[in-house]
C-alpha cells in the first residue's frame, strides 16, 4: 500500500452510553459549527485513521475513555483532549487538506474494488469495477467519498454474491 495512505487502526468498544464512533473534522459548518464526517467501521469496532483532526467517542482498552473528545493525529501519533478553540484555529489548515483526503479515500475505495475484482477475476466483474472507479471523479467531497467507502464495506459480500450470480448467468447463456 502507498506509504502516504498507511492507516492506523483504532479499535473501540462502546462508551457508557452504548455508542462508539470516529468522526473526521473536515471544515466548518453553519449549523453544527464543525463539519464532521463519520468514518465507517472496517470490521466491528475497527476504524482506520490517518493524519488529521478527529472527534472520538468510545473506549480503547487500557486508556481513559474517549468522550466526544477532539484529537489530532500527526505522523501516526495521537494528541488527545484538544480544546475546541484550538480546533477552530486549525480550520484553515483542515480545509486545505480536502484534496489530500479525497485522494486517500479514492485510493481506499480503489483498493477495496480491486480486492473484489481479484477474488472473482472475471471480465464482467472488471468491467463493472472500472466503471465504478470512473464514477469516483463525479463525487465532489470527502463526505461523499466516505459514504461510498462505507457502503462498499457494508455491502461487499452482497456485491460478490451478485457478481457470482451474473458470472453464472453469463456462462449458462
C-alpha positions in Angstrom: 0.0 0.0 0.0 1.1 3.5 -0.7 3.0 4.7 2.4 1.2 8.1 2.1 -2.1 6.3 2.8 -1.0 4.0 5.6 -3.8 3.7 8.2 -3.5 3.5 11.9 -6.1 1.1 13.2 -8.2 2.3 16.2 -10.2 -0.4 17.9 -13.0 0.9 20.1 -15.8 -0.6 22.1 -19.0 1.3 23.1 -18.8 4.0 25.7 -21.0 4.1 28.8 -23.9 5.4 26.6 -23.5 2.3 24.4 -22.2 4.4 21.5 -18.9 4.5 19.7 -17.8 6.5 16.6 -14.9 8.3 15.0 -15.6 11.5 13.0 -13.0 13.3 11.0 -13.2 17.1 11.2 -13.2 18.4 7.6 -14.2 22.0 7.9 -16.7 24.4 9.3 -20.5 24.0 9.3 -23.0 26.8 9.6 -25.3 24.8 11.8 -23.1 22.5 13.8 -20.0 24.8 13.8 -17.7 21.9 12.7 -18.3 19.6 9.7 -17.8 16.1 10.9 -17.6 13.0 8.6 -18.3 9.8 10.5 -15.9 7.1 9.5 -17.0 3.6 8.6 -16.0 0.6 10.6 -13.7 -1.7 8.6 -14.7 -4.5 10.9 -16.6 -4.5 14.2 -15.2 -1.6 16.3 -12.2 -1.0 14.0 -11.6 2.4 12.4 -8.8 3.5 10.1 -7.4 6.9 10.9 -4.8 9.0 9.2 -3.1 12.2 10.0 -5.8 14.7 10.7 -8.2 16.1 13.3 -10.9 13.8 14.8 -13.6 13.7 17.3 -13.8 10.3 19.0 -16.3 8.6 21.3 -15.7 5.1 22.7 -13.4 3.0 24.8 -9.9 1.9 23.8 -8.5 -0.9 26.0 -6.2 0.3 28.7 -6.7 4.1 28.4 -9.2 6.5 29.6 -12.4 6.6 27.5 -12.8 9.0 24.6 -15.9 11.1 25.4 -16.6 13.1 22.3 -13.1 14.4 22.6 -11.1 16.1 19.9 -7.8 14.6 18.9 -5.0 15.4 16.4 -3.1 12.7 14.6 0.3 13.6 13.2 2.7 11.1 11.8 0.8 8.3 13.4 0.8 9.8 16.9 -2.3 11.0 18.6 -2.6 14.0 20.8 -5.8 13.9 22.9 -8.1 16.4 24.7 -7.6 19.2 22.2 -9.7 22.3 23.2 -12.4 23.3 20.8 -10.8 26.7 20.5 -7.6 25.1 19.0 -9.8 23.1 16.5 -11.3 26.4 15.3 -7.8 27.8 14.9 -6.8 24.8 12.8 -9.9 25.0 10.4 -8.0 26.8 7.6 -5.4 24.0 7.6 -8.0 21.3 7.9 -9.9 22.7 4.9 -6.6 22.8 2.8 -6.3 19.1 3.3 -9.6 18.3 1.5 -7.9 17.3 -1.8 -5.5 15.0 0.1 -8.4 13.4 2.0 -10.2 12.9 -1.3 -7.1 11.2 -2.8 -6.8 8.9 0.2 -10.5 7.9 0.1 -10.3 7.2 -3.6 -7.3 5.1 -3.0 -9.1 3.2 -0.3 -12.2 2.6 -2.5 -10.0 1.5 -5.4 -8.2 -1.0 -3.2 -11.5 -2.4 -2.0 -12.8 -2.7 -5.5 -9.5 -4.3 -6.7 -9.8 -6.9 -3.9 -13.2 -7.8 -5.1 -12.0 -8.0 -8.7 -9.1 -10.2 -7.8 -11.3 -12.5 -5.8 -13.6 -13.2 -8.8 -11.2 -12.3 -11.7 -13.8 -12.3 -14.4 -14.1 -9.8 -17.3 -17.7 -8.9 -16.4 -16.6 -8.0 -12.9 -13.6 -6.0 -14.0 -15.8 -4.0 -16.4 -18.1 -3.0 -13.6 -15.3 -2.2 -11.3 -13.6 0.0 -13.9 -17.0 1.8 -14.4 -17.3 2.3 -10.6 -13.8 3.7 -10.4 -14.6 6.1 -13.2 -17.6 7.3 -11.3 -15.5 8.3 -8.3 -14.5 11.5 -10.1 -18.1 12.7 -10.0 -18.1 12.7 -6.2 -17.4 16.2 -5.0 -16.1 16.0 -1.5 -14.7 13.7 1.2 -18.1 13.3 2.8 -19.5 11.7 -0.4 -16.4 9.5 -0.8 -16.6 8.4 2.9 -20.2 7.4 2.4 -19.3 5.5 -0.7 -16.5 3.7 1.1 -18.9 2.8 4.0 -21.4 1.4 1.6 -18.8 -0.6 -0.2 -17.6 -2.1 3.1 -21.1 -2.8 4.3 -22.3 -4.4 1.0 -19.1 -6.1 -0.1 -20.5 -9.6 0.4 -23.7 -8.8 -1.4 -21.7 -7.4 -4.3 -19.5 -10.5 -4.5 -22.7 -12.7 -4.5 -24.3 -10.6 -7.1 -21.2 -10.8 -9.3 -21.0 -14.6 -8.9 -24.6 -14.9 -10.0 -24.0 -12.7 -13.0 -21.0 -14.8 -14.0 -23.0 -18.0 -13.7 -25.8 -16.5 -15.9 -23.2 -15.4 -18.5 -21.7 -18.9 -18.6 -25.2 -20.6 -18.8 -26.1 -18.2 -21.6 
